[in-house]
Amino acid sequence: MAVTRLKRKEAKNRSRAQVRTANLKRLNHKHNIPSPYKGESGIVLEDQENEAIVPEVQEADAKVEEVKTEG
């Protein structure tokens, strides 16, 4: 009777150990995400954003000036 109990306990411990090691591997895995800007060196993202925004701001300012001069 004790032998079957020990076998059941052994099987339970083995399955718990497999789940535990799988969880440890899953949680400790480091995902390497490549940079989308890898080929373009020396470009600062803030500068790109500012360059894209500056023409829009200038156009908006010009429209405001036109409205002020008309009114």
Secondary structure, DSSP 8 states (H G I E B T S, - for coil): -HHHHHHHHHHHHHHHHHHHHHHHHHHH-------TTSSSTT--HHHHHHHHHHHHHHHHHHHHHHHHHH-
